Amino acid sequence: MLRLLILASIFVPALVAPAMAEDIVGRASVIDGDTIEVHGTRIRLWGIDAPESDQLCRGDDSELYRCGQKAAAALAGLFYAIPRPIICTPKDRDRYSRIVALCKIGDPGPDIAHWMVSNGHAIDWPKYSAGQYGEAQRRAERAGAGIWAGSFVEPWRYRSCIRVGRRPSECSDETPVR
């Protein structure tokens, strides 16, 4: 009986404890401004939201441009400029079953989401980040970096507009942030 209790005290906690996901490490390819792929695994960058691939924003000249494509290109440029493996620490899964992770370039290395927000290619998503990138966003906004140079619709509002059947051009210019 004593042996059974000892075995139970060892194995039962291991069975009920949540599994800790291991880091995902490797070269990344860019899917869009807040989604990458490492070894065939899609990973959503934790705590931020970047313009959608077909989303349009207005630049400081009031002309429309493809800000979602620009965000993806900026992310690809970052990976090219710092050619080190990406290290992603899973934090959650989203409603599409993608891994949501905090990703860095190398160890130690820059937080990719922080870089995207700091350069105005994505915005802090306080609903998920608890404001972790809020200060970086305020600095980007004050500097007029990236999407902050003109006007844009928050990516989550853009997606809601598209879901009700409106066209990208209607949703992109619906309610400018600035």
N, C-alpha and C positions, 0 to 999 in steps of 0.2 A: 504494500500500500504506500509506504514511504517513497519507494522508487517511482511509483505512478504520480505522486504529488510533485516530486522533483522534476520529472519529465514534463508534466503539465505546466509547471511554473516557467519552464524554459520555452516550450513551443507555443503555448496559447498566446502570450503577448506578441510573438512574432506573427501569428496568424491574424490577429485583430488590428495590429498597428498598420497605419496606411503605408503603402509602399512608397519609398522615396525614389523618385525618378533620377536616373543618372544624367549627367551632362551629355549633351549632344555636341560633338566636336568634329569639325571638318571644314572644307571649302563650302562656301555658300553661293547659291545663285539667287538672283532677285526675281520675285514673282510680281510684287508691286511695292509701293512705298513703305508698307509695314508688314510685309510677308516675305519670308525667304525660304529656301529649301536647302537642307543639308542631308546628304546621303539618301535622297528620295523622301525625306520627311518634311512636310510643310510646317513652318513655324511662324506664328503670329508674334510680332514684337510686343512685349508686355507694356501696358500703360500709355500707349500713344495711338493716335489715329491719323493716318495720312490721307490726302485726297485720293479718291478712286481713280483707276486708270483712265476712265473716259470723262473724268470731271474737268470742268473748265473754271479758271479763276481770272480775275482782272488784274493786270499788272499796274505799275505806277503810271503807265501811259493810258490806262483805262481800256486797253485792248485785251480781248480774251486770249488765253493761252492754255495749253494742256498741262495744268499743274500736277495732275496725278502722274502723268508720264515723266514730268520733270522730277518729281519726288523719287520715282523708281530709278531714274538715271543718276540722281545724286547718290543714292544708296549704292548703286553699282560702281560709281566713281570712287566712293569711300573704300569699297572692297579692293578696287584696283590700286588705289594709293597706298593702302596698308595691306600688302599681300600675306597675311598671316591667317591661320585657322580661326574660325569662328567658334566660340564656346557659348553654348546656350544652356541655361539652367531652367528647366521647366518649372512653371509656377501653377499652371492650370490648363484646362482645355476649354475652347470656346464652343459655341453652339453648333459649329460645323465639325467638331471633333478634332480641330487642329490643336497642336500643342501651343500654348501661350508661354513664352519664355523671356527671361532677361538674358540678352545676348551681348557679348563683348567680342572685341577683336583681340585675340591673344590673351595671355594672362601674365601680368596685369595688362589690361588694355581698355580702350574707351568703350563705354556703354553706348551701343549703337542707337538705341532709342533716344538717349540724351543728345547725341550728335544730330539726329534728325530734327529734334525739336529746336535745339540751339541754332541750327542753320535755317529754320523756317520752312522745313519740308514736311513737317508733321506737327500736330498739336498734342499737348498733354490731354489725357483722357482721365480726369479726376475720379470718375465713376469707378475706374479700375486701378488707377495709380495712387489714389489718395493724395494727389497733388505733388507727387515726387518730382515731376518735371515742370511744375508751375513757374519757378523762378527762371529756369532756362527759357520758357516761353515768353515771360515778361521781357527778358533781355532781347530776345529775337524780335518781339513786337516793337520795342523802343528803337531798335536798330533798323527796322523796316526790312528785315531779312526774309528772303523767300516769299511765301504767300502773304506775309505781313506788309509787303511793299504796295499791295493793292487791296482788293477785296475778294472775299471767298465765302462760300457756304461751308459750315462745319461738315466734315465727311459723314457723320451719322445722320445729319439732316438731309444731306444729298441722297443717301441710300434710302431713307424713308420716302422721299419724293419719287425716286425711281420705282420703288415697290408699288406705288399707286398708279403706275403706268405713264408717268410723264417722261418727256425726252430729256437727255443729258443737258441740252442747251437751256431748257426751262428750269431744270433743277439747279444748275450751276449758278444761275444769276438770280435765284429766287429771293433770298434774304441775305445780302452781304453782311459779314461780321463787322466790317468797318465802313 
